[in-house]
Amino acid sequence: MERIAQRKDGAKYQTILAAAVAVMAESGYHGAQVARIARVAGVADGTVYLYFKNKEDILVSILRETIGEIVTLSTLLEGDHPEPLKALHKLIDAHFQTLGQNPALATVLQVHIRQADPGIRAQVAEIMRPYQQTIARIVEMGVSCGEMRKKLDLRIARRMIFGTIDETVNAWIFTGAKYDLTALVDPVFDVLVTGLAGNREYDQEDRE
């Protein structure tokens, strides 16, 4: 395990991950064979196991690397003058940039990882925790500093943000990734901010 951890930043590690993305996007997680991943990566089968325990570890590592790239927002949420709305925009932009430039990666993470075994899904939930915590901090600080409405239900707001981002990527994939996903950063941000930061507080009479 120590040797695996020490090798994780190597170029060959990244090459194997890229090969796994290509193979899994084409064949699905269950249809992807380690031997084929090794062949696409240009390495021997045994080399893959120097970097990963098994195919499950490869899939989980793909997600972990991607989420690590996306969650880069702490500097906007710290200090005396946090900027939660800018952090929200940066989150959407980072998500769409990361997946929009790699439709195969988006397919693996949006489609195939959700069809994986329950054990993998449990790991996915743990890996996604920093992402979900980042969204929660954005909403909490947005309410606290007055950039978002005071009466927001924080759990619903968090689910709305993630659900909107997630479904936008899903729609892009299932329509063949034929348009620029990053072109939707501002429209998605505008829709979310309208709901989160609108000036008007609706009461029960408004909803009837």
C-alpha positions in Angstrom: 0.0 0.0 0.0 2.8 2.4 0.8 4.4 1.8 -2.6 1.1 2.5 -4.3 0.6 5.8 -2.4 4.1 7.0 -3.3 3.6 6.4 -7.0 0.3 8.2 -7.3 1.7 11.4 -8.8 3.7 9.8 -11.6 3.1 10.4 -15.3 2.4 6.7 -15.8 -0.3 6.8 -13.1 -2.0 9.6 -15.1 -1.6 7.7 -18.3 -3.3 4.6 -16.9 -6.1 6.8 -15.6 -6.6 8.4 -19.0 -6.6 5.0 -20.6 -9.2 3.7 -18.1 -11.4 6.7 -18.9 -11.3 5.9 -22.6 -12.0 2.2 -22.1 -14.7 2.6 -19.6 -16.5 5.3 -21.6 -16.6 3.0 -24.5 -17.3 -0.4 -22.8 -18.7 0.6 -19.4 -17.2 -0.2 -16.0 -18.2 -3.9 -16.1 -17.2 -4.3 -19.7 -13.8 -2.7 -19.2 -10.9 -5.2 -18.7 -7.7 -4.3 -16.9 -5.8 -6.0 -19.8 -7.3 -3.6 -22.3 -6.7 -0.6 -20.1 -3.1 -1.7 -19.9 -2.9 -2.1 -23.7 -4.4 1.4 -24.3 -2.0 2.9 -21.7 1.0 1.1 -23.4 2.0 -0.8 -20.3 2.1 -4.4 -19.2 -0.8 -5.8 -17.3 1.3 -6.1 -14.1 2.3 -2.5 -14.2 -1.3 -1.4 -13.6 -1.3 -3.3 -10.3 1.8 -1.3 -9.2 -0.5 1.7 -9.2 -3.9 0.4 -8.5 -5.2 -2.5 -6.4 -7.9 -3.5 -8.9 -10.4 -2.1 -11.4 -12.5 -0.7 -8.6 -9.6 1.2 -7.3 -9.0 2.7 -10.8 -12.6 3.9 -11.1 -12.6 5.4 -7.6 -9.3 7.1 -8.3 -10.8 8.7 -11.5 -13.5 10.3 -9.4 -11.1 11.3 -6.6 -8.8 13.0 -9.0 -11.6 14.9 -10.7 -13.3 16.1 -7.5 -9.9 17.2 -6.3 -9.5 19.4 -9.4 -13.0 20.9 -9.0 -13.0 21.7 -5.3 -10.6 24.6 -5.2 -12.7 27.3 -3.6 -11.5 27.7 0.0 -9.7 31.0 -0.6 -13.0 32.6 -1.6 -14.7 31.4 1.6 -12.1 32.5 4.1 -10.9 35.7 5.7 -12.7 38.8 6.7 -14.5 39.2 3.4 -15.7 35.9 2.0 -17.3 35.9 -1.4 -19.8 33.1 -1.6 -21.4 34.1 -4.9 -18.1 34.2 -6.6 -17.3 30.8 -5.0 -20.5 29.5 -6.5 -19.7 30.8 -9.9 -16.2 29.3 -9.6 -17.6 25.9 -8.6 -19.9 25.8 -11.6 -17.1 27.0 -13.9 -14.6 24.4 -12.5 -17.2 21.6 -12.8 -18.1 22.4 -16.4 -14.6 23.2 -17.5 -13.3 19.9 -16.1 -16.0 17.7 -17.6 -16.7 19.8 -20.7 -13.2 19.3 -22.1 -13.4 15.5 -21.7 -16.7 13.9 -22.7 -15.3 10.5 -22.0 -14.6 11.4 -18.4 -18.0 13.0 -18.0 -19.6 9.7 -19.3 -17.7 7.6 -16.9 -18.6 9.8 -13.9 -22.1 10.6 -14.8 -23.2 7.3 -16.2 -21.0 4.3 -15.5 -19.9 5.0 -12.0 -23.6 5.1 -11.0 -24.0 1.6 -12.3 -21.2 0.2 -10.3 -21.4 -2.1 -7.3 -22.8 -0.9 -3.9 -19.3 -1.0 -2.4 -18.1 1.5 -5.0 -21.1 3.7 -4.5 -20.3 3.9 -0.8 -16.8 5.1 -1.7 -18.3 7.6 -4.1 -20.4 9.1 -1.3 -17.3 9.6 0.8 -15.2 11.1 -2.1 -18.1 13.5 -2.9 -18.2 14.7 0.7 -15.8 17.6 0.3 -17.8 18.8 -2.8 -21.0 18.7 -0.8 -19.4 20.4 2.1 -18.2 23.2 -0.2 -21.7 23.8 -1.5 -23.0 23.8 2.1 -20.4 26.4 3.1 -21.2 28.6 0.1 -24.9 28.6 1.1 -24.3 29.1 4.8 -21.8 31.9 4.3 -24.1 33.4 1.6 -26.9 33.6 4.1 -24.6 34.8 6.9 -23.1 37.7 4.9 -26.4 38.7 3.3 -25.6 37.6 -0.3 -28.4 35.0 -0.1 -31.9 35.1 1.3 -32.2 34.5 5.0 -35.1 32.1 4.8 -33.3 29.6 2.6 -33.7 25.9 3.6 -30.0 25.0 3.6 -30.5 21.4 2.7 -32.8 22.1 -0.2 -30.5 24.9 -1.4 -27.6 22.5 -1.4 -29.5 19.8 -3.3 -30.8 22.4 -5.8 -27.2 23.6 -6.6 -25.8 20.1 -7.0 -28.9 18.8 -8.8 -28.8 21.7 -11.3 -25.1 21.3 -12.1 -25.4 17.5 -12.3 -28.4 17.5 -14.6 -26.9 20.1 -16.8 -23.9 17.8 -17.4 -26.3 14.8 -17.9 -28.2 16.7 -20.5 -25.0 17.6 -22.3 -23.9 14.0 -22.4 -27.2 12.5 -23.5 -27.5 15.0 -26.3 -24.1 13.8 -27.6 -21.9 16.6 -26.1 -22.5 18.6 -29.2 -22.2 22.0 -27.7 -19.9 23.9 -25.4 -20.7 23.0 -21.8 -18.8 25.9 -20.4 -21.1 28.3 -22.3 -23.8 27.3 -19.7 -21.8 28.5 -16.7 -23.3 32.0 -16.6 -26.9 30.9 -17.4 -26.8 28.2 -14.7 -25.3 30.7 -12.2 -28.0 33.2 -13.0 -30.8 30.8 -12.5 -29.4 29.6 -9.2 -28.7 33.1 -7.9 -32.2 34.2 -8.8 -33.5 31.5 -6.5 -30.8 31.9 -3.8 -30.3 35.6 -3.7 -33.6 37.1 -4.8 -34.6 40.1 -2.8 -38.2 39.1 -2.2 -39.2 36.8 0.7 -42.2 34.8 -0.3 -44.8 34.1 2.4 -47.6 31.6 2.5 -50.0 33.8 0.7 -47.7 34.1 -2.3 -47.6 30.3 -2.6 -51.4 29.8 -2.7 
